[in-house]
Amino acid sequence: MSIKTADLLDAHPEFEACTSGLTHFGGVRRFAGTVATLQCFEDNSLIREALRSPGFGRVLVVDGGASLRCALVGDVLAAAGRDSGWAGVIVNGCVRDSVVLGELAFGVMALGVQPRRSEKRGQGVRDGVLELFGARVRPNDMVYVDEDGVVFVPQGVAI
């Protein structure tokens, strides 16, 4: 990815950016793609479905309610996302298997780590507008991620 988030915001200060809280866990630190959104709480059933479906270079942005009680993504789901053509996943919640995640050629950002797995209730909402980390996140926006941060570009805006 050649676009730097700092340069992007210098040129377009009106774009949404995450204010803080996220840490890189995946082996890819710079990634970008069209946003797909998902909202769930301590249940990764829909995340599993999404990351096992064709990704077409998209980035899954998950609002996990900032729960630190269980992990929503681990090495198995991250590998499935990579293999299905997703560019990465951004989780407002926790991941697990952090050592293996760091070895995968896949972008993973989250609040932290938690070894406990999530429940499987099949609950959640796909393709909604999310308010995360000080940013409004809409399906089909573009997201750019690097070592400096996360920037969302509205759908249809050329940069």
Buried (B, 14 or more C-beta within 10 A) or exposed (E): BEBBBEBBBEEBEEBBBBEEBBEBBBBBBBBBBBBBBBBBBBBBBBBBEBBBBEBEEBBBBBBBBBBBEBBBBBBEBBBBBBEBEBBBBBBBBBBBBBEBBEEBEBBBBBBBBBEEEBEEEEEBEEEEEBEBBEBEBBBEBBBBBBEBBBBBBBEEEEE
